[in-house]
Amino acid sequence: MYDHISLRVRDLAASTRFYQAALAPLGFVLCSQDDDTASFGPPEAPALWLNRTAEAPTSGVHLAFVATDRAAVDRFYAAAMHAGGRDNGAPGICLEYGPTYYGAFVLDPDGNNVEAVNA
């Protein structure tokens, strides 16, 4: 449905480290980076862009990434937490979304809710 998403970030280096670590278990990579931007996605197809800003960063956004299996959700959560994320829901079944919806939620450095899900 969408081509890409851009987030304004306060600290590009910290956000790049966070997303690079958190998205690696899901098969996504750092596609490009310069002094003001970083992009992530499948190789050669960036879909998430981070843009350094002196203004208020983007916050309160919910991003959900598809995981190939539950183990990838677990690895996402561990990597995101190790990279400075804050817990917003440990890996597990989310019955409010369905009987097989397995997800994990972490807040990024700017307070966005980042999820990995295998449903």
N, C-alpha and C positions, 0 to 999 in steps of 0.2 A: 504494500500500500504506500510506503514512503520510499524515497530515494536515499535520504540521509537526515541525520539529526545533528544540530550544533548546540553545544553547551558553552556558555561563558564561564571561565574558571579563574579563580583568584591566583593560584599558584600552578602554573603550567607544568613545572617539573614534578611536583607532588602528584598532580592529577594524572600525568602521563605514567608515572611509576605505578599508581594505583590501578589504572585501567589496563596497562600492559600485563600486570600480574593477574588481575581478576579475570580478564578475558582469555588469557592463554589456555586454561583448561577447557574452554568452550570452542577452541580452534580458531580464535580471532587473533590477529597480529597487529603490531604497529605498522601502518602502511606508509606514513610520511610524518616528518617532523621538521619544524624550523623554530625560529625564536618566538613566534607568536601562535603557532598552531600545531596540533598533532591529530592524526586520523587513525582510526582502527576499523577493522573488518576482516572479511576474507582477504587473502592476498590479492592485490590489484583491484579491490572493490571496497574502498573505505565507505562506511555508512555512519560512523560516529565521529564527529569532529569536535575537538576541544579548541577553544579560542581564548587566549589570554586577554583579560580585560582589567582596566583600572576602575571600571564601574562596578556595580553590584554583580556578583556572579549569578549564574543560573542556580536556583535551588528549588527544592520541592517537586522536582520532576521524578516520575517513576519510569525507569527503563527496565524492560524484562527481556532477557536473552534466552533463546532456546538452547537447552542442553541435550546432548545425544542420549544420556542415561543418568540415572541417579548418582552414580559415582562422579560424573562430571559436575553435578550440582555441588556435591560435597567438596570437590577440589576447588571449585570457584569460591566457595565460602571460605575455605582455609586460606587460599591465596589472597583473597580480598582483605581478610582480617589481618594477615601478616603484612600486607602492604599499607596498613593504616586505616582500613575501613572500620566502621563502627557497626556492631551488631544491630540488626533491625528485624531479626527472625532467623533462627538457626535452621539448618536443613531438616525437612520433614514433610509429612503429608499435610496439605492444607485442605481440610474437608470442606471449608466454606467455598472452595473453588471446584471441588470434585473429588471423588474417591481415589483417583490415581494421580492427583496433582501434587507433585513433589517439588518444592521450591525452597530457596534460601534468599534472604534479603540482607543487604549491607548498605550503609550510608557512605557515600563517597566523600572526599575531602570538603566539598561544598554543601553537603547535606542532601544530595539527591539519593533517592531510594533505587538501588541497583539490585536486580533480581536475576537469578538463573532458575529456569523451570524445565522440568521434564514431566509432561502430562500424558 
